[in-house]
């Protein structure tokens, strides 16, 4: 139960309906929330789930684990590095060659609080991976999803961006388009998670036949904390984490609900589970939302997309 309101009662095993004929893509599916998402969806008979993974070796290990609980599921490994436009383009080509439809896209992969670095295409690493990479993936898959929505039941086609309440730590302008390296590692992460929310809102306005939302999973016991370059934060989590951290199966519920349940509204940022949130003041800034959309589109056009 989330402490900021009355969460929706949602049991993935019982409440996710039959997913027959649905094609689903989950980025970052080799561990943590992504792996759990693939497992829970796989139990409901989808036509295919793409398990997005940067490392095929780790993806294969995850697939073996998932198959022990969902042996008859059709899960395909999809090698994709969200910090590489070339890798994303290659992965999209695989999906398009396999199927004429895509019903659910869960933009789950993410990195947090890492030392300063850049993506293969020259963008600040956290913003480039968490936002720009997923924005490109979404853009390249949108034609296929819009086509799917033409014949699917209303509201069945979904895009779910995994954000975080870490976005509240975005400072100054929310997003400084002139310098993405401003601030420390944590504020750079916050900026990328704010972008996930604004991106979902912008998608919802432009493509009403698709339900696009952003969600917070809560504070979840995942390996992302082990990779943080923040000794102070790690000590605080070690000392007080038991008061707020939830398990991966519990943390996964909000994105599963957003991807499959009735009653999900487009353009909303949801707390666990299914609680509408306004997010930070920047998350509700429509001018910033529009600027992010225009900036992102212009950057992708520069790279030929």
C-alpha positions as CSV (number, residue, x, y, z in Angstrom):
1,X,0.0,0.0,0.0
2,X,1.4,3.4,-1.0
3,X,1.2,5.9,1.8
4,X,0.3,9.0,-0.3
5,X,-3.3,7.8,-1.0
6,X,-5.5,4.9,-1.6
7,X,-3.8,2.8,-4.2
8,X,-5.7,0.6,-6.6
9,X,-5.9,-3.0,-5.5
10,X,-4.0,-4.9,-8.2
11,X,-2.8,-8.4,-8.3
12,X,-0.9,-9.0,-11.6
13,X,-1.6,-12.8,-11.5
14,X,-5.3,-12.3,-11.1
15,X,-6.1,-8.9,-12.6
16,X,-4.1,-8.9,-15.9
17,X,-6.5,-10.2,-18.6
18,X,-5.6,-12.5,-21.4
19,X,-3.0,-10.9,-23.6
20,X,-3.5,-13.2,-26.5
21,X,-2.3,-11.6,-29.9
22,X,-0.5,-8.8,-28.1
23,X,3.1,-7.9,-28.9
24,X,5.0,-6.2,-26.1
25,X,8.4,-4.7,-25.8
26,X,10.1,-4.1,-22.4
27,X,13.4,-2.3,-22.3
28,X,15.9,-3.2,-19.5
29,X,14.2,-6.6,-19.2
30,X,17.3,-8.5,-18.0
31,X,17.0,-7.6,-14.3
32,X,15.0,-5.8,-11.6
33,X,11.7,-4.3,-12.5
34,X,12.1,-5.1,-16.2
35,X,12.7,-8.8,-15.6
36,X,9.7,-8.9,-13.2
37,X,7.5,-7.1,-15.7
38,X,8.4,-9.6,-18.5
39,X,7.7,-12.5,-16.1
40,X,4.3,-11.2,-15.0
41,X,3.1,-10.4,-18.5
42,X,4.4,-13.7,-19.8
43,X,2.0,-15.6,-17.6
44,X,-1.0,-14.1,-19.5
45,X,-0.5,-15.6,-23.0
46,X,0.9,-12.7,-25.1
47,X,1.8,-13.4,-28.7
48,X,5.3,-12.2,-28.0
49,X,7.3,-10.3,-25.5
50,X,10.6,-8.7,-26.5
51,X,13.0,-8.7,-23.6
52,X,15.2,-5.7,-24.3
53,X,18.7,-6.1,-23.0
54,X,22.1,-4.5,-23.7
55,X,23.9,-7.7,-22.8
56,X,22.7,-10.9,-24.5
57,X,24.5,-12.9,-21.8
58,X,22.5,-11.3,-19.0
59,X,19.4,-11.5,-21.1
60,X,19.8,-15.2,-21.6
61,X,20.2,-15.7,-17.9
62,X,17.1,-13.7,-17.2
63,X,15.2,-15.7,-19.9
64,X,16.2,-19.0,-18.2
65,X,14.8,-17.7,-14.9
66,X,11.6,-16.5,-16.4
67,X,11.0,-19.7,-18.3
68,X,11.0,-21.7,-15.1
69,X,7.8,-19.9,-14.1
70,X,6.3,-19.3,-17.6
71,X,7.7,-22.3,-19.7
72,X,5.2,-21.9,-22.6
73,X,5.7,-18.1,-23.1
74,X,7.0,-16.7,-26.3
75,X,9.8,-14.3,-25.2
76,X,12.4,-13.1,-27.6
77,X,15.7,-11.5,-26.6
78,X,16.2,-8.1,-28.2
79,X,19.7,-6.6,-28.0
80,X,19.4,-2.9,-27.5
81,X,21.6,-0.3,-25.9
82,X,19.6,2.7,-24.9
83,X,22.8,4.8,-25.1
84,X,23.3,4.1,-28.8
85,X,21.1,5.3,-31.6
86,X,22.5,2.7,-34.0
87,X,21.7,-0.1,-31.5
88,X,18.1,1.2,-31.1
89,X,17.6,1.5,-34.8
90,X,18.8,-2.1,-35.3
91,X,16.5,-3.4,-32.6
92,X,13.5,-1.6,-34.1
93,X,14.3,-3.2,-37.5
94,X,14.1,-6.6,-35.8
95,X,10.7,-5.9,-34.3
96,X,9.3,-4.5,-37.5
97,X,10.5,-7.5,-39.5
98,X,8.9,-9.9,-37.0
99,X,5.4,-8.4,-36.6
100,X,3.0,-6.0,-38.1
101,X,1.8,-4.8,-34.7
102,X,3.1,-3.5,-31.3
103,X,0.6,-3.2,-28.5
104,X,2.6,-2.2,-25.5
105,X,5.9,-0.4,-25.1
106,X,7.3,-0.2,-21.6
107,X,10.3,2.2,-21.5
108,X,11.8,0.7,-18.4
109,X,15.6,0.7,-18.8
110,X,17.4,3.3,-16.8
111,X,20.6,4.3,-15.2
112,X,21.1,6.4,-12.0
113,X,23.6,8.7,-10.4
114,X,26.6,7.5,-12.4
115,X,29.9,9.4,-12.9
116,X,29.8,12.0,-15.7
117,X,30.0,10.5,-19.2
118,X,28.3,10.7,-22.6
119,X,26.4,8.3,-24.8
120,X,27.8,6.9,-28.0
121,X,26.1,9.9,-29.8
122,X,27.5,12.5,-27.5
123,X,24.7,13.2,-25.0
124,X,25.1,13.5,-21.2
125,X,24.9,9.8,-20.2
126,X,21.9,9.8,-17.9
127,X,19.7,12.2,-19.9
128,X,20.8,10.4,-23.2
129,X,20.0,6.9,-21.9
130,X,16.9,7.6,-19.8
131,X,15.2,10.1,-22.1
132,X,16.7,10.5,-25.5
133,X,17.3,6.9,-26.2
134,X,13.7,6.0,-25.3
135,X,12.4,9.0,-27.2
136,X,14.1,7.6,-30.3
137,X,12.8,4.1,-29.7
138,X,9.3,5.4,-29.2
139,X,9.5,7.6,-32.3
140,X,10.6,4.7,-34.5
141,X,7.9,2.4,-33.2
142,X,5.1,4.9,-33.3
143,X,3.9,4.2,-36.8
144,X,3.6,0.5,-36.0
145,X,1.7,1.3,-32.7
146,X,-0.6,3.8,-34.4
147,X,-1.4,1.2,-37.0
148,X,-2.2,-1.3,-34.2
149,X,-4.4,1.2,-32.5
150,X,-6.6,1.4,-35.6
151,X,-7.9,-2.1,-35.1
152,X,-7.4,-2.6,-31.4
153,X,-10.0,-1.8,-28.7
154,X,-9.9,1.8,-27.5
155,X,-7.2,2.3,-25.0
156,X,-5.5,-1.1,-25.6
157,X,-2.3,0.3,-27.1
158,X,-0.1,1.7,-24.4
159,X,3.3,3.5,-23.9
160,X,4.5,3.5,-20.3
161,X,7.6,5.6,-19.3
162,X,9.2,4.6,-16.0
163,X,10.0,7.8,-14.2
164,X,10.8,8.3,-10.5
165,X,10.0,10.8,-7.7
166,X,13.7,11.5,-8.0
167,X,12.5,14.0,-10.6
168,X,11.6,16.3,-7.7
169,X,15.3,17.0,-7.3
170,X,15.6,18.7,-10.7
171,X,16.8,22.2,-10.0
172,X,16.9,25.7,-11.6
173,X,15.1,25.6,-14.9
174,X,14.0,21.9,-14.5
175,X,15.9,21.1,-17.7
176,X,18.8,23.4,-18.8
177,X,18.9,22.9,-22.6
178,X,22.1,24.9,-22.8
179,X,24.1,22.7,-20.4
180,X,23.0,19.2,-19.5
181,X,26.1,18.7,-17.3
182,X,25.0,21.3,-14.7
183,X,24.5,20.0,-11.2
184,X,25.7,16.8,-9.6
185,X,25.1,13.2,-10.5
186,X,21.8,13.1,-8.7
187,X,20.4,16.2,-10.3
188,X,21.4,15.0,-13.7
189,X,19.4,11.8,-13.0
190,X,16.5,13.9,-11.7
191,X,16.5,15.9,-15.0
192,X,16.2,12.7,-17.0
193,X,13.3,11.4,-14.9
194,X,11.5,14.7,-15.3
195,X,11.9,14.3,-19.0
196,X,10.3,10.9,-18.9
197,X,7.1,12.5,-17.4
198,X,7.1,15.4,-19.8
199,X,7.6,13.1,-22.8
200,X,4.7,10.9,-21.8
201,X,2.4,14.0,-21.5
202,X,3.6,15.3,-24.9
203,X,2.9,11.9,-26.5
204,X,-0.6,11.7,-25.0
205,X,-1.5,15.1,-26.5
206,X,-0.2,14.2,-30.0
207,X,-1.3,10.6,-30.3
208,X,-4.7,10.3,-28.5
209,X,-5.3,6.8,-29.9
210,X,-2.4,5.6,-27.7
211,X,-2.5,5.8,-23.9
212,X,0.8,7.3,-22.9
213,X,1.6,7.7,-19.2
214,X,4.5,8.0,-16.8
215,X,4.8,6.1,-13.5
216,X,6.8,5.9,-10.4
217,X,7.5,2.4,-9.1
218,X,8.2,3.8,-5.6
219,X,11.6,3.2,-4.0
220,X,12.4,-0.3,-4.9
221,X,15.1,-2.7,-3.8
222,X,16.9,-3.0,-7.2
223,X,20.5,-3.2,-8.3
224,X,20.3,0.5,-9.5
225,X,21.3,1.6,-6.0
226,X,24.4,-0.7,-6.0
227,X,25.6,1.2,-9.1
228,X,25.1,4.7,-7.7
229,X,28.2,6.9,-7.3
230,X,26.9,8.4,-4.0
231,X,28.4,7.1,-0.7
232,X,26.2,9.3,1.3
233,X,23.0,8.2,-0.4
234,X,24.0,4.5,-0.1
235,X,24.6,4.9,3.6
236,X,21.2,6.5,4.1
237,X,19.5,3.7,2.2
238,X,21.4,1.1,4.2
239,X,20.4,2.8,7.5
240,X,16.8,3.8,6.7
241,X,15.9,2.0,3.6
242,X,13.7,-0.6,5.4
243,X,11.2,2.2,6.1
244,X,10.5,2.9,2.4
245,X,12.0,0.4,0.0
246,X,9.6,-2.2,-1.5
247,X,10.4,-5.5,-3.1
248,X,10.7,-5.8,-6.9
249,X,7.4,-7.7,-7.3
250,X,5.6,-4.9,-5.3
251,X,7.4,-2.1,-7.1
252,X,6.6,-3.7,-10.5
253,X,2.8,-3.4,-9.9
254,X,2.4,0.2,-11.0
255,X,3.9,-0.3,-14.5
256,X,2.0,-3.5,-15.0
257,X,-1.2,-1.8,-14.0
258,X,-0.5,1.1,-16.3
259,X,0.3,-1.2,-19.2
260,X,-2.8,-3.5,-18.9
261,X,-5.6,-2.3,-16.6
262,X,-8.8,-0.5,-17.5
263,X,-9.2,3.0,-16.3
264,X,-5.7,4.3,-17.1
265,X,-5.9,7.9,-18.3
266,X,-3.4,9.3,-20.9
267,X,-0.9,12.0,-19.9
268,X,-0.9,11.2,-16.2
269,X,2.0,10.6,-13.8
270,X,0.9,7.7,-11.5
271,X,2.2,6.9,-8.1
272,X,1.9,3.2,-6.9
273,X,-0.6,1.9,-7.6
274,X,-2.8,3.9,-9.9
275,X,-2.7,7.1,-7.9
276,X,-2.8,10.3,-10.0
277,X,0.0,12.7,-9.1
278,X,0.8,16.2,-10.3
279,X,4.5,15.6,-9.7
280,X,6.8,18.5,-9.2
281,X,6.1,22.1,-10.4
282,X,8.3,21.3,-13.5
283,X,6.3,18.2,-14.3
284,X,3.3,20.4,-14.8
285,X,5.0,23.1,-16.8
286,X,3.4,22.9,-20.2
287,X,5.9,25.4,-21.7
288,X,8.8,23.2,-20.5
289,X,7.0,20.1,-21.9
290,X,6.6,21.7,-25.3
291,X,10.3,22.9,-25.3
292,X,11.5,19.4,-24.4
293,X,9.4,17.9,-27.3
294,X,10.7,20.4,-29.8
295,X,14.3,20.1,-28.6
296,X,14.2,16.3,-28.7
297,X,12.6,16.2,-32.1
298,X,15.2,18.6,-33.5
299,X,18.1,16.5,-32.0
300,X,16.7,13.3,-33.5
301,X,16.3,15.1,-36.9
302,X,20.0,16.1,-36.7
303,X,20.8,12.4,-36.6
304,X,18.5,11.5,-39.5
305,X,15.5,10.3,-37.6
